[in-house]
Amino acid sequence: MLVKTKAIVISSLKFQEKSLIVKCFTHSSGLKSYFVRNAFSGRKVNQKIAYFQPLSILEIEAVHKNKGTLENFKEIKLSTPFQTIHSDIYKSTMVLFLSEVLYHSIHEEEKNEPLFDFLETALLWLDHHDEIANFHLILLLEVTKYLGFYPDILNIDMPFFEMREGNFTPFIGVDTLTEHQTSLFRKLINLKFDNNEKVFHVLERQIILKILMDYYRFHLDGFRNPKSLEVLKEVFS
């Protein structure tokens, strides 16, 4: 079946000497993997590789056989070329980390248009703003809305957050955050991308990031911390 759709690059893996296996989150079909033959040969090598940087937004025409095997591109172009994301060390480190989180979080080969639309809007916001210290934290929390485990905020003023149940509680337990951790998490829930970026200091952001990674592990089978997590901490320390 010939499909035209937007796609966000989740990962790319070199195959043998000249080819790539690229995993994309597509607007029309959810997660798909593509074989890119001779990506490292020919006159347009740099252009080809540029397409497949982490979280690039593409417009593709592809043949989808839908048999669980690798699909093939027919046409491909950048939907909206990023101006800063891949040239700014902070932004590029952030999108590398986020692409790894999404790699371990999105597994279904079925469309999730609201999640795609949110990610596209968020990435374009990142590309055009400079105050981005909390961007990855807000995005990771917002993504849980589309994956089905956003925190229940009915009793958000309660002193503890229960990680396994995903709600706020007056009782401390095995899987609850401390009052301080809960306070930071509550503050994150109330943040938007364009809020004041001085809300957290460095150590607080690291605490919140650990909370989010733990929360993902509680709710996603097989989730593990991205390899780029330590690089992210180092760059933003």
SULFENSUL-V641817 format. One line per field, one symbol per residue. burial: + if it has 16 or more other C-alpha atoms within 10 Angstrom, else -. Layout:
# SULFENSUL-V641817
burial=???
This chain:
# SULFENSUL-V641817
burial=---+-+++++++------++++++++++++++++++--++-------+--++++++++++++++-----++++--+-+--++-+++---++++++++++++++++------++-++--++-+++-++----+++++++++++++----+++----+-+++++++-++++------++---++++++-++-+-+---+--+----++-++-+++++++++---+-++-++--++----
